[in-house]
Amino acid sequence: SAVISQKPSRDICQRGTSLTIQCQVDSQVTMMFWYRQQPGQSLTLIATANQGSEATYESGFVIDKFPISRPNLTFSTLTVSNMSPEDSSIYLCSVAEAPDNEQFFGPGTRLTVL
Amino acid sequence: AQKITQTQPGMFVQEKEAVTLDCTYDTSDPSYGLFWYKQPSSGEMIFLIYQGSYDQQNATEGRYSLNFQKARKSANLVISASQRGDSAMYFCAMSLRRSTQGAQKLVFGQGTRLTINP
């Protein structure tokens, strides 16, 4: 399976600021995804990061709040914009080599917004 | 609507015993995948096992096996000979194929917190 790293691993931010989270994979992968896990909750898909085109967002998530980039097949970024305490969560990227394949997750970014 | 249900918020098991974590799902799509992930307190999501909807045999990976009962729409995880290191949150998830792009999304259950007692 691919080795996935995320930066930063954790951060504490002030409300109103923005944070960009990076996801790096050690091999080219077809599919990359971003998930959010709010405290004590399950994971929710934010969007699918598409290489060379705009991300596909799930209901309840918008590009202005969570802009995503995917410049190539090994790297993606998620920005959490104009943060509020409600954005405090673990943000995880995941990858899959094909649509029906297993998804493997990065170690996550633990974000706290004060 | 597609949904995953895990009815056990928490389970306590003695070390070395086998444990079954329940998962039921609901979908009208004939093609789907079922996954189990382990999340220790560190927060990482560790892939454990996968079962495709057309697979005839139950999936097994070491001490993990998936009891797939398609007619009942259940995909329970069985951990044999439990160990202290098995203490974690366990999530059942279902993959759904979207009509556009062929991309898939994972829908997760609420999780079961498993505690292994010495």
Interface residues (C-beta under 8 A of the other chain):
Chain A: S1 M31 F33 Y35 Q37 Q41 S42 L43 T44 L45 T48 N50 T56 E58 I90 L92 S94 A96 P99 D100 E102 Q103 F104 F105 G106 P107 G108 R110
Chain B: S31 G33 F35 Y37 S42 G43 E44 M45 I46 F47 Y50 G52 F91 A93 S95 R97 T100 Q101 G102 A103 Q104 K105 L106 V107 F108 G109 Q110 G111
